[in-house]
Amino acid sequence: MDERILTAIVPAIGLVSGLIATYVSLQNRALLAEVRKELAEMENRIILRLNGLYIRRSECELHNALLEERIEGIVRQKREAASD
């Protein structure tokens, strides 16, 4: 009788141990996936914020050229108004 109980208990313990290990492994994978998702979202927020704060060099050059044209136009208008 004792041998029958032992032959049933040992595989049952192995099965329970395997199920627990599988459950813990799945929980770890889910946690890792969640952390990776949060990191990707944070990275996207940082990139969007940096893109909003900093202007590219070509954009600055274009903006400066536009300002110079406007100033020159205003100076021309003032000269023409003064000469009339």
PDB file of N, CA, C and O in Angstrom:
ATOM      1  N   MET A   1       0.812  -1.187   0.000  1.00  0.00           N
ATOM      2  CA  MET A   1       0.000   0.000   0.000  1.00  0.00           C
ATOM      3  C   MET A   1       0.860   1.258   0.000  1.00  0.00           C
ATOM      4  O   MET A   1       0.567   2.207  -0.727  1.00  0.00           O
ATOM      5  N   ASP A   2       1.926   1.277   0.813  1.00  0.00           N
ATOM      6  CA  ASP A   2       2.793   2.435   0.877  1.00  0.00           C
ATOM      7  C   ASP A   2       3.494   2.683  -0.453  1.00  0.00           C
ATOM      8  O   ASP A   2       3.708   3.830  -0.847  1.00  0.00           O
ATOM      9  N   GLU A   3       3.848   1.608  -1.138  1.00  0.00           N
ATOM     10  CA  GLU A   3       4.518   1.768  -2.425  1.00  0.00           C
ATOM     11  C   GLU A   3       3.571   2.366  -3.456  1.00  0.00           C
ATOM     12  O   GLU A   3       3.998   3.163  -4.291  1.00  0.00           O
ATOM     13  N   ARG A   4       2.299   1.998  -3.415  1.00  0.00           N
ATOM     14  CA  ARG A   4       1.320   2.556  -4.349  1.00  0.00           C
ATOM     15  C   ARG A   4       1.144   4.058  -4.123  1.00  0.00           C
ATOM     16  O   ARG A   4       1.076   4.835  -5.074  1.00  0.00           O
ATOM     17  N   ILE A   5       1.073   4.444  -2.879  1.00  0.00           N
ATOM     18  CA  ILE A   5       0.917   5.863  -2.557  1.00  0.00           C
ATOM     19  C   ILE A   5       2.140   6.633  -3.029  1.00  0.00           C
ATOM     20  O   ILE A   5       2.008   7.697  -3.633  1.00  0.00           O
ATOM     21  N   LEU A   6       3.322   6.109  -2.760  1.00  0.00           N
ATOM     22  CA  LEU A   6       4.547   6.764  -3.193  1.00  0.00           C
ATOM     23  C   LEU A   6       4.635   6.844  -4.711  1.00  0.00           C
ATOM     24  O   LEU A   6       5.062   7.868  -5.244  1.00  0.00           O
ATOM     25  N   THR A   7       4.248   5.803  -5.409  1.00  0.00           N
ATOM     26  CA  THR A   7       4.317   5.825  -6.867  1.00  0.00           C
ATOM     27  C   THR A   7       3.296   6.807  -7.454  1.00  0.00           C
ATOM     28  O   THR A   7       3.465   7.249  -8.590  1.00  0.00           O
ATOM     29  N   ALA A   8       2.257   7.153  -6.717  1.00  0.00           N
ATOM     30  CA  ALA A   8       1.290   8.142  -7.186  1.00  0.00           C
ATOM     31  C   ALA A   8       1.700   9.549  -6.768  1.00  0.00           C
ATOM     32  O   ALA A   8       1.492  10.507  -7.513  1.00  0.00           O
ATOM     33  N   ILE A   9       2.279   9.673  -5.587  1.00  0.00           N
ATOM     34  CA  ILE A   9       2.633  11.001  -5.067  1.00  0.00           C
ATOM     35  C   ILE A   9       3.833  11.590  -5.810  1.00  0.00           C
ATOM     36  O   ILE A   9       3.822  12.782  -6.117  1.00  0.00           O
ATOM     37  N   VAL A  10       4.829  10.830  -6.099  1.00  0.00           N
ATOM     38  CA  VAL A  10       6.049  11.342  -6.739  1.00  0.00           C
ATOM     39  C   VAL A  10       5.750  11.943  -8.108  1.00  0.00           C
ATOM     40  O   VAL A  10       6.196  13.060  -8.372  1.00  0.00           O
ATOM     41  N   PRO A  11       5.022  11.268  -8.993  1.00  0.00           N
ATOM     42  CA  PRO A  11       4.692  11.913 -10.271  1.00  0.00           C
ATOM     43  C   PRO A  11       3.780  13.134 -10.094  1.00  0.00           C
ATOM     44  O   PRO A  11       3.893  14.107 -10.840  1.00  0.00           O
ATOM     45  N   ALA A  12       2.877  13.082  -9.107  1.00  0.00           N
ATOM     46  CA  ALA A  12       1.993  14.217  -8.861  1.00  0.00           C
ATOM     47  C   ALA A  12       2.807  15.435  -8.420  1.00  0.00           C
ATOM     48  O   ALA A  12       2.540  16.556  -8.853  1.00  0.00           O
ATOM     49  N   ILE A  13       3.786  15.212  -7.571  1.00  0.00           N
ATOM     50  CA  ILE A  13       4.650  16.315  -7.126  1.00  0.00           C
ATOM     51  C   ILE A  13       5.428  16.874  -8.317  1.00  0.00           C
ATOM     52  O   ILE A  13       5.568  18.089  -8.455  1.00  0.00           O
ATOM     53  N   GLY A  14       5.925  16.002  -9.164  1.00  0.00           N
ATOM     54  CA  GLY A  14       6.631  16.446 -10.368  1.00  0.00           C
ATOM     55  C   GLY A  14       5.729  17.249 -11.285  1.00  0.00           C
ATOM     56  O   GLY A  14       6.147  18.260 -11.849  1.00  0.00           O
ATOM     57  N   LEU A  15       4.485  16.794 -11.435  1.00  0.00           N
ATOM     58  CA  LEU A  15       3.529  17.502 -12.283  1.00  0.00           C
ATOM     59  C   LEU A  15       3.210  18.884 -11.718  1.00  0.00           C
ATOM     60  O   LEU A  15       3.197  19.869 -12.456  1.00  0.00           O
ATOM     61  N   VAL A  16       2.953  18.957 -10.425  1.00  0.00           N
ATOM     62  CA  VAL A  16       2.653  20.245  -9.787  1.00  0.00           C
ATOM     63  C   VAL A  16       3.849  21.170  -9.905  1.00  0.00           C
ATOM     64  O   VAL A  16       3.695  22.354 -10.205  1.00  0.00           O
ATOM     65  N   SER A  17       5.031  20.642  -9.674  1.00  0.00           N
ATOM     66  CA  SER A  17       6.257  21.446  -9.786  1.00  0.00           C
ATOM     67  C   SER A  17       6.412  21.994 -11.205  1.00  0.00           C
ATOM     68  O   SER A  17       6.766  23.160 -11.380  1.00  0.00           O
ATOM     69  N   GLY A  18       6.156  21.179 -12.199  1.00  0.00           N
ATOM     70  CA  GLY A  18       6.244  21.618 -13.592  1.00  0.00           C
ATOM     71  C   GLY A  18       5.206  22.680 -13.919  1.00  0.00           C
ATOM     72  O   GLY A  18       5.503  23.642 -14.628  1.00  0.00           O
ATOM     73  N   LEU A  19       3.994  22.514 -13.410  1.00  0.00           N
ATOM     74  CA  LEU A  19       2.936  23.503 -13.648  1.00  0.00           C
ATOM     75  C   LEU A  19       3.279  24.840 -12.996  1.00  0.00           C
ATOM     76  O   LEU A  19       3.059  25.896 -13.588  1.00  0.00           O
ATOM     77  N   ILE A  20       3.812  24.795 -11.790  1.00  0.00           N
ATOM     78  CA  ILE A  20       4.212  26.033 -11.108  1.00  0.00           C
ATOM     79  C   ILE A  20       5.321  26.725 -11.886  1.00  0.00           C
ATOM     80  O   ILE A  20       5.282  27.941 -12.072  1.00  0.00           O
ATOM     81  N   ALA A  21       6.309  25.965 -12.342  1.00  0.00           N
ATOM     82  CA  ALA A  21       7.412  26.547 -13.115  1.00  0.00           C
ATOM     83  C   ALA A  21       6.898  27.177 -14.411  1.00  0.00           C
ATOM     84  O   ALA A  21       7.350  28.253 -14.802  1.00  0.00           O
ATOM     85  N   THR A  22       5.964  26.514 -15.066  1.00  0.00           N
ATOM     86  CA  THR A  22       5.383  27.065 -16.294  1.00  0.00           C
ATOM     87  C   THR A  22       4.628  28.352 -16.013  1.00  0.00           C
ATOM     88  O   THR A  22       4.739  29.316 -16.770  1.00  0.00           O
ATOM     89  N   TYR A  23       3.861  28.374 -14.933  1.00  0.00           N
ATOM     90  CA  TYR A  23       3.113  29.574 -14.559  1.00  0.00           C
ATOM     91  C   TYR A  23       4.058  30.743 -14.270  1.00  0.00           C
ATOM     92  O   TYR A  23       3.824  31.856 -14.742  1.00  0.00           O
ATOM     93  N   VAL A  24       5.111  30.502 -13.508  1.00  0.00           N
ATOM     94  CA  VAL A  24       6.081  31.551 -13.181  1.00  0.00           C
ATOM     95  C   VAL A  24       6.772  32.046 -14.447  1.00  0.00           C
ATOM     96  O   VAL A  24       6.985  33.247 -14.608  1.00  0.00           O
ATOM     97  N   SER A  25       7.116  31.141 -15.331  1.00  0.00           N
ATOM     98  CA  SER A  25       7.758  31.524 -16.592  1.00  0.00           C
ATOM     99  C   SER A  25       6.840  32.409 -17.433  1.00  0.00           C
ATOM    100  O   SER A  25       7.287  33.407 -17.999  1.00  0.00           O
ATOM    101  N   LEU A  26       5.562  32.049 -17.517  1.00  0.00           N
ATOM    102  CA  LEU A  26       4.602  32.861 -18.275  1.00  0.00           C
ATOM    103  C   LEU A  26       4.409  34.234 -17.636  1.00  0.00           C
ATOM    104  O   LEU A  26       4.280  35.232 -18.346  1.00  0.00           O
ATOM    105  N   GLN A  27       4.390  34.296 -16.313  1.00  0.00           N
ATOM    106  CA  GLN A  27       4.271  35.580 -15.623  1.00  0.00           C
ATOM    107  C   GLN A  27       5.493  36.454 -15.901  1.00  0.00           C
ATOM    108  O   GLN A  27       5.359  37.662 -16.099  1.00  0.00           O
ATOM    109  N   ASN A  28       6.676  35.854 -15.916  1.00  0.00           N
ATOM    110  CA  ASN A  28       7.892  36.611 -16.216  1.00  0.00           C
ATOM    111  C   ASN A  28       7.856  37.159 -17.642  1.00  0.00           C
ATOM    112  O   ASN A  28       8.232  38.308 -17.876  1.00  0.00           O
ATOM    113  N   ARG A  29       7.411  36.350 -18.582  1.00  0.00           N
ATOM    114  CA  ARG A  29       7.311  36.808 -19.968  1.00  0.00           C
ATOM    115  C   ARG A  29       6.320  37.959 -20.106  1.00  0.00           C
ATOM    116  O   ARG A  29       6.581  38.930 -20.817  1.00  0.00           O
ATOM    117  N   ALA A  30       5.190  37.847 -19.428  1.00  0.00           N
ATOM    118  CA  ALA A  30       4.183  38.908 -19.488  1.00  0.00           C
ATOM    119  C   ALA A  30       4.735  40.193 -18.873  1.00  0.00           C
ATOM    120  O   ALA A  30       4.508  41.283 -19.398  1.00  0.00           O
ATOM    121  N   LEU A  31       5.452  40.064 -17.773  1.00  0.00           N
ATOM    122  CA  LEU A  31       6.037  41.230 -17.123  1.00  0.00           C
ATOM    123  C   LEU A  31       7.096  41.876 -18.016  1.00  0.00           C
ATOM    124  O   LEU A  31       7.152  43.100 -18.134  1.00  0.00           O
ATOM    125  N   LEU A  32       7.922  41.059 -18.634  1.00  0.00           N
ATOM    126  CA  LEU A  32       8.928  41.590 -19.553  1.00  0.00           C
ATOM    127  C   LEU A  32       8.285  42.295 -20.743  1.00  0.00           C
ATOM    128  O   LEU A  32       8.754  43.350 -21.168  1.00  0.00           O
ATOM    129  N   ALA A  33       7.231  41.725 -21.271  1.00  0.00           N
ATOM    130  CA  ALA A  33       6.532  42.358 -22.400  1.00  0.00           C
ATOM    131  C   ALA A  33       5.949  43.701 -21.980  1.00  0.00           C
ATOM    132  O   ALA A  33       5.995  44.667 -22.743  1.00  0.00           O
ATOM    133  N   GLU A  34       5.405  43.765 -20.777  1.00  0.00           N
ATOM    134  CA  GLU A  34       4.845  45.021 -20.289  1.00  0.00           C
ATOM    135  C   GLU A  34       5.924  46.076 -20.100  1.00  0.00           C
ATOM    136  O   GLU A  34       5.732  47.241 -20.448  1.00  0.00           O
ATOM    137  N   VAL A  35       7.059  45.665 -19.547  1.00  0.00           N
ATOM    138  CA  VAL A  35       8.171  46.607 -19.349  1.00  0.00           C
ATOM    139  C   VAL A  35       8.700  47.101 -20.690  1.00  0.00           C
ATOM    140  O   VAL A  35       8.980  48.289 -20.843  1.00  0.00           O
ATOM    141  N   ARG A  36       8.839  46.207 -21.655  1.00  0.00           N
ATOM    142  CA  ARG A  36       9.299  46.614 -22.990  1.00  0.00           C
ATOM    143  C   ARG A  36       8.330  47.595 -23.637  1.00  0.00           C
ATOM    144  O   ARG A  36       8.751  48.557 -24.280  1.00  0.00           O
ATOM    145  N   LYS A  37       7.038  47.352 -23.467  1.00  0.00           N
ATOM    146  CA  LYS A  37       6.028  48.252 -24.025  1.00  0.00           C
ATOM    147  C   LYS A  37       6.135  49.634 -23.381  1.00  0.00           C
ATOM    148  O   LYS A  37       6.083  50.648 -24.078  1.00  0.00           O
ATOM    149  N   GLU A  38       6.281  49.678 -22.074  1.00  0.00           N
ATOM    150  CA  GLU A  38       6.410  50.959 -21.379  1.00  0.00           C
ATOM    151  C   GLU A  38       7.675  51.695 -21.809  1.00  0.00           C
ATOM    152  O   GLU A  38       7.655  52.914 -21.979  1.00  0.00           O
ATOM    153  N   LEU A  39       8.770  50.965 -21.986  1.00  0.00           N
ATOM    154  CA  LEU A  39      10.010  51.589 -22.447  1.00  0.00           C
ATOM    155  C   LEU A  39       9.860  52.171 -23.846  1.00  0.00           C
ATOM    156  O   LEU A  39      10.357  53.263 -24.124  1.00  0.00           O
ATOM    157  N   ALA A  40       9.178  51.446 -24.726  1.00  0.00           N
ATOM    158  CA  ALA A  40       8.961  51.944 -26.082  1.00  0.00           C
ATOM    159  C   ALA A  40       8.093  53.202 -26.064  1.00  0.00           C
ATOM    160  O   ALA A  40       8.353  54.150 -26.806  1.00  0.00           O
ATOM    161  N   GLU A  41       7.065  53.209 -25.217  1.00  0.00           N
ATOM    162  CA  GLU A  41       6.212  54.400 -25.109  1.00  0.00           C
ATOM    163  C   GLU A  41       6.996  55.590 -24.570  1.00  0.00           C
ATOM    164  O   GLU A  41       6.845  56.711 -25.055  1.00  0.00           O
ATOM    165  N   MET A  42       7.833  55.342 -23.564  1.00  0.00           N
ATOM    166  CA  MET A  42       8.639  56.415 -22.993  1.00  0.00           C
ATOM    167  C   MET A  42       9.633  56.951 -24.017  1.00  0.00           C
ATOM    168  O   MET A  42       9.849  58.160 -24.106  1.00  0.00           O
ATOM    169  N   GLU A  43      10.233  56.057 -24.784  1.00  0.00           N
ATOM    170  CA  GLU A  43      11.172  56.468 -25.830  1.00  0.00           C
ATOM    171  C   GLU A  43      10.462  57.346 -26.866  1.00  0.00           C
ATOM    172  O   GLU A  43      11.004  58.361 -27.303  1.00  0.00           O
ATOM    173  N   ASN A  44       9.250  56.946 -27.254  1.00  0.00           N
ATOM    174  CA  ASN A  44       8.488  57.744 -28.217  1.00  0.00           C
ATOM    175  C   ASN A  44       8.155  59.125 -27.666  1.00  0.00           C
ATOM    176  O   ASN A  44       8.235  60.122 -28.384  1.00  0.00           O
ATOM    177  N   ARG A  45       7.778  59.182 -26.374  1.00  0.00           N
ATOM    178  CA  ARG A  45       7.479  60.484 -25.764  1.00  0.00           C
ATOM    179  C   ARG A  45       8.716  61.366 -25.725  1.00  0.00           C
ATOM    180  O   ARG A  45       8.621  62.568 -25.973  1.00  0.00           O
ATOM    181  N   ILE A  46       9.877  60.792 -25.418  1.00  0.00           N
ATOM    182  CA  ILE A  46      11.118  61.572 -25.371  1.00  0.00           C
ATOM    183  C   ILE A  46      11.468  62.095 -26.757  1.00  0.00           C
ATOM    184  O   ILE A  46      11.838  63.259 -26.911  1.00  0.00           O
ATOM    185  N   ILE A  47      11.350  61.235 -27.764  1.00  0.00           N
ATOM    186  CA  ILE A  47      11.675  61.649 -29.138  1.00  0.00           C
ATOM    187  C   ILE A  47      10.733  62.757 -29.590  1.00  0.00           C
ATOM    188  O   ILE A  47      11.173  63.737 -30.191  1.00  0.00           O
ATOM    189  N   LEU A  48       9.434  62.609 -29.305  1.00  0.00           N
ATOM    190  CA  LEU A  48       8.484  63.647 -29.695  1.00  0.00           C
ATOM    191  C   LEU A  48       8.788  64.963 -28.996  1.00  0.00           C
ATOM    192  O   LEU A  48       8.684  66.029 -29.603  1.00  0.00           O
ATOM    193  N   ARG A  49       9.160  64.894 -27.735  1.00  0.00           N
ATOM    194  CA  ARG A  49       9.479  66.117 -27.000  1.00  0.00           C
ATOM    195  C   ARG A  49      10.735  66.774 -27.552  1.00  0.00           C
ATOM    196  O   ARG A  49      10.780  67.995 -27.703  1.00  0.00           O
ATOM    197  N   LEU A  50      11.756  65.978 -27.853  1.00  0.00           N
ATOM    198  CA  LEU A  50      12.986  66.539 -28.418  1.00  0.00           C
ATOM    199  C   LEU A  50      12.724  67.168 -29.779  1.00  0.00           C
ATOM    200  O   LEU A  50      13.246  68.240 -30.084  1.00  0.00           O
ATOM    201  N   ASN A  51      11.915  66.501 -30.597  1.00  0.00           N
ATOM    202  CA  ASN A  51      11.594  67.057 -31.912  1.00  0.00           C
ATOM    203  C   ASN A  51      10.823  68.364 -31.784  1.00  0.00           C
ATOM    204  O   ASN A  51      10.946  69.247 -32.633  1.00  0.00           O
ATOM    205  N   GLY A  52      10.032  68.489 -30.729  1.00  0.00           N
ATOM    206  CA  GLY A  52       9.289  69.712 -30.526  1.00  0.00           C
ATOM    207  C   GLY A  52      10.149  70.846 -29.983  1.00  0.00           C
ATOM    208  O   GLY A  52       9.834  72.018 -30.191  1.00  0.00           O
ATOM    209  N   LEU A  53      11.231  70.507 -29.287  1.00  0.00           N
ATOM    210  CA  LEU A  53      12.061  71.536 -28.653  1.00  0.00           C
ATOM    211  C   LEU A  53      13.149  72.076 -29.570  1.00  0.00           C
ATOM    212  O   LEU A  53      13.448  73.270 -29.554  1.00  0.00           O
ATOM    213  N   TYR A  54      13.728  71.210 -30.353  1.00  0.00           N
ATOM    214  CA  TYR A  54      14.876  71.600 -31.149  1.00  0.00           C
ATOM    215  C   TYR A  54      14.508  71.770 -32.612  1.00  0.00           C
ATOM    216  O   TYR A  54      13.721  71.000 -33.162  1.00  0.00           O
ATOM    217  N   ILE A  55      15.089  72.789 -33.236  1.00  0.00           N
ATOM    218  CA  ILE A  55      14.835  73.057 -34.646  1.00  0.00           C
ATOM    219  C   ILE A  55      16.063  72.615 -35.438  1.00  0.00           C
ATOM    220  O   ILE A  55      17.197  72.794 -34.991  1.00  0.00           O
ATOM    221  N   ARG A  56      15.836  72.053 -36.581  1.00  0.00           N
ATOM    222  CA  ARG A  56      16.950  71.614 -37.410  1.00  0.00           C
ATOM    223  C   ARG A  56      17.665  72.809 -38.026  1.00  0.00           C
ATOM    224  O   ARG A  56      17.073  73.875 -38.201  1.00  0.00           O
ATOM    225  N   ARG A  57      18.920  72.628 -38.348  1.00  0.00           N
ATOM    226  CA  ARG A  57      19.754  73.708 -38.871  1.00  0.00           C
ATOM    227  C   ARG A  57      19.173  74.318 -40.139  1.00  0.00           C
ATOM    228  O   ARG A  57      19.131  75.540 -40.285  1.00  0.00           O
ATOM    229  N   SER A  58      18.724  73.464 -41.058  1.00  0.00           N
ATOM    230  CA  SER A  58      18.168  73.973 -42.324  1.00  0.00           C
ATOM    231  C   SER A  58      16.925  74.820 -42.071  1.00  0.00           C
ATOM    232  O   SER A  58      16.694  75.818 -42.755  1.00  0.00           O
ATOM    233  N   GLU A  59      16.124  74.415 -41.081  1.00  0.00           N
ATOM    234  CA  GLU A  59      14.944  75.204 -40.749  1.00  0.00           C
ATOM    235  C   GLU A  59      15.347  76.574 -40.207  1.00  0.00           C
ATOM    236  O   GLU A  59      14.714  77.580 -40.526  1.00  0.00           O
ATOM    237  N   CYS A  60      16.395  76.614 -39.390  1.00  0.00           N
ATOM    238  CA  CYS A  60      16.883  77.891 -38.849  1.00  0.00           C
ATOM    239  C   CYS A  60      17.399  78.793 -39.968  1.00  0.00           C
ATOM    240  O   CYS A  60      17.118  79.992 -39.988  1.00  0.00           O
ATOM    241  N   GLU A  61      18.149  78.213 -40.889  1.00  0.00           N
ATOM    242  CA  GLU A  61      18.684  79.012 -41.996  1.00  0.00           C
ATOM    243  C   GLU A  61      17.552  79.578 -42.847  1.00  0.00           C
ATOM    244  O   GLU A  61      17.596  80.742 -43.246  1.00  0.00           O
ATOM    245  N   LEU A  62      16.556  78.774 -43.121  1.00  0.00           N
ATOM    246  CA  LEU A  62      15.412  79.230 -43.902  1.00  0.00           C
ATOM    247  C   LEU A  62      14.653  80.338 -43.164  1.00  0.00           C
ATOM    248  O   LEU A  62      14.253  81.333 -43.768  1.00  0.00           O
ATOM    249  N   HIS A  63      14.463  80.158 -41.868  1.00  0.00           N
ATOM    250  CA  HIS A  63      13.773  81.164 -41.060  1.00  0.00           C
ATOM    251  C   HIS A  63      14.548  82.489 -41.057  1.00  0.00           C
ATOM    252  O   HIS A  63      13.959  83.561 -41.193  1.00  0.00           O
ATOM    253  N   ASN A  64      15.874  82.401 -40.901  1.00  0.00           N
ATOM    254  CA  ASN A  64      16.703  83.612 -40.906  1.00  0.00           C
ATOM    255  C   ASN A  64      16.657  84.326 -42.261  1.00  0.00           C
ATOM    256  O   ASN A  64      16.600  85.554 -42.320  1.00  0.00           O
ATOM    257  N   ALA A  65      16.682  83.552 -43.342  1.00  0.00           N
ATOM    258  CA  ALA A  65      16.616  84.148 -44.675  1.00  0.00           C
ATOM    259  C   ALA A  65      15.282  84.863 -44.880  1.00  0.00           C
ATOM    260  O   ALA A  65      15.233  85.951 -45.453  1.00  0.00           O
ATOM    261  N   LEU A  66      14.219  84.252 -44.414  1.00  0.00           N
ATOM    262  CA  LEU A  66      12.902  84.871 -44.516  1.00  0.00           C
ATOM    263  C   LEU A  66      12.834  86.176 -43.726  1.00  0.00           C
ATOM    264  O   LEU A  66      12.280  87.168 -44.201  1.00  0.00           O
ATOM    265  N   LEU A  67      13.400  86.169 -42.518  1.00  0.00           N
ATOM    266  CA  LEU A  67      13.421  87.386 -41.706  1.00  0.00           C
ATOM    267  C   LEU A  67      14.205  88.501 -42.391  1.00  0.00           C
ATOM    268  O   LEU A  67      13.785  89.659 -42.396  1.00  0.00           O
ATOM    269  N   GLU A  68      15.354  88.136 -42.971  1.00  0.00           N
ATOM    270  CA  GLU A  68      16.165  89.139 -43.674  1.00  0.00           C
ATOM    271  C   GLU A  68      15.391  89.745 -44.847  1.00  0.00           C
ATOM    272  O   GLU A  68      15.435  90.955 -45.066  1.00  0.00           O
ATOM    273  N   GLU A  69      14.681  88.898 -45.600  1.00  0.00           N
ATOM    274  CA  GLU A  69      13.875  89.404 -46.725  1.00  0.00           C
ATOM    275  C   GLU A  69      12.791  90.360 -46.237  1.00  0.00           C
ATOM    276  O   GLU A  69      12.554  91.399 -46.854  1.00  0.00           O
ATOM    277  N   ARG A  70      12.146  90.022 -45.157  1.00  0.00           N
ATOM    278  CA  ARG A  70      11.100  90.895 -44.619  1.00  0.00           C
ATOM    279  C   ARG A  70      11.683  92.238 -44.167  1.00  0.00           C
ATOM    280  O   ARG A  70      11.112  93.294 -44.439  1.00  0.00           O
ATOM    281  N   ILE A  71      12.810  92.187 -43.482  1.00  0.00           N
ATOM    282  CA  ILE A  71      13.449  93.431 -43.016  1.00  0.00           C
ATOM    283  C   ILE A  71      13.855  94.295 -44.201  1.00  0.00           C
ATOM    284  O   ILE A  71      13.640  95.507 -44.198  1.00  0.00           O
ATOM    285  N   GLU A  72      14.448  93.661 -45.221  1.00  0.00           N
ATOM    286  CA  GLU A  72      14.836  94.419 -46.411  1.00  0.00           C
ATOM    287  C   GLU A  72      13.617  95.035 -47.094  1.00  0.00           C
ATOM    288  O   GLU A  72      13.689  96.162 -47.586  1.00  0.00           O
ATOM    289  N   GLY A  73      12.508  94.316 -47.130  1.00  0.00           N
ATOM    290  CA  GLY A  73      11.279  94.840 -47.710  1.00  0.00           C
ATOM    291  C   GLY A  73      10.768  96.047 -46.935  1.00  0.00           C
ATOM    292  O   GLY A  73      10.328  97.031 -47.529  1.00  0.00           O
ATOM    293  N   ILE A  74      10.824  95.973 -45.631  1.00  0.00           N
ATOM    294  CA  ILE A  74      10.375  97.098 -44.796  1.00  0.00           C
ATOM    295  C   ILE A  74      11.280  98.305 -45.001  1.00  0.00           C
ATOM    296  O   ILE A  74      10.802  99.436 -45.093  1.00  0.00           O
ATOM    297  N   VAL A  75      12.601  98.065 -45.072  1.00  0.00           N
ATOM    298  CA  VAL A  75      13.549  99.167 -45.295  1.00  0.00           C
ATOM    299  C   VAL A  75      13.266  99.816 -46.646  1.00  0.00           C
ATOM    300  O   VAL A  75      13.269 101.043 -46.746  1.00  0.00           O
ATOM    301  N   ARG A  76      13.019  99.006 -47.705  1.00  0.00           N
ATOM    302  CA  ARG A  76      12.699  99.552 -49.028  1.00  0.00           C
ATOM    303  C   ARG A  76      11.437 100.415 -48.981  1.00  0.00           C
ATOM    304  O   ARG A  76      11.390 101.505 -49.549  1.00  0.00           O
ATOM    305  N   GLN A  77      10.436  99.911 -48.304  1.00  0.00           N
ATOM    306  CA  GLN A  77       9.186 100.680 -48.192  1.00  0.00           C
ATOM    307  C   GLN A  77       9.419 102.010 -47.489  1.00  0.00           C
ATOM    308  O   GLN A  77       8.874 103.032 -47.906  1.00  0.00           O
ATOM    309  N   LYS A  78      10.210 102.012 -46.443  1.00  0.00           N
ATOM    310  CA  LYS A  78      10.478 103.249 -45.702  1.00  0.00           C
ATOM    311  C   LYS A  78      11.281 104.236 -46.556  1.00  0.00           C
ATOM    312  O   LYS A  78      11.039 105.442 -46.520  1.00  0.00           O
ATOM    313  N   ARG A  79      12.236 103.709 -47.319  1.00  0.00           N
ATOM    314  CA  ARG A  79      13.042 104.579 -48.192  1.00  0.00           C
ATOM    315  C   ARG A  79      12.154 105.213 -49.270  1.00  0.00           C
ATOM    316  O   ARG A  79      12.254 106.405 -49.561  1.00  0.00           O
ATOM    317  N   GLU A  80      11.278 104.372 -49.857  1.00  0.00           N
ATOM    318  CA  GLU A  80      10.378 104.881 -50.904  1.00  0.00           C
ATOM    319  C   GLU A  80       9.409 105.920 -50.342  1.00  0.00           C
ATOM    320  O   GLU A  80       9.105 106.922 -50.988  1.00  0.00           O
ATOM    321  N   ALA A  81       8.936 105.661 -49.130  1.00  0.00           N
ATOM    322  CA  ALA A  81       8.020 106.617 -48.508  1.00  0.00           C
ATOM    323  C   ALA A  81       8.741 107.925 -48.176  1.00  0.00           C
ATOM    324  O   ALA A  81       8.160 109.005 -48.280  1.00  0.00           O
ATOM    325  N   ALA A  82      10.006 107.819 -47.776  1.00  0.00           N
ATOM    326  CA  ALA A  82      10.770 109.011 -47.436  1.00  0.00           C
ATOM    327  C   ALA A  82      11.143 109.802 -48.678  1.00  0.00           C
ATOM    328  O   ALA A  82      11.217 111.030 -48.626  1.00  0.00           O
ATOM    329  N   SER A  83      11.381 109.118 -49.803  1.00  0.00           N
ATOM    330  CA  SER A  83      11.787 109.822 -51.026  1.00  0.00           C
ATOM    331  C   SER A  83      10.593 110.470 -51.726  1.00  0.00           C
ATOM    332  O   SER A  83      10.781 111.392 -52.519  1.00  0.00           O
ATOM    333  N   ASP A  84       9.395 110.021 -51.459  1.00  0.00           N
ATOM    334  CA  ASP A  84       8.208 110.611 -52.102  1.00  0.00           C
ATOM    335  C   ASP A  84       7.827 111.903 -51.499  1.00  0.00           C
ATOM    336  O   ASP A  84       6.853 112.521 -51.928  1.00  0.00           O
TER     337      ASP A  84
END
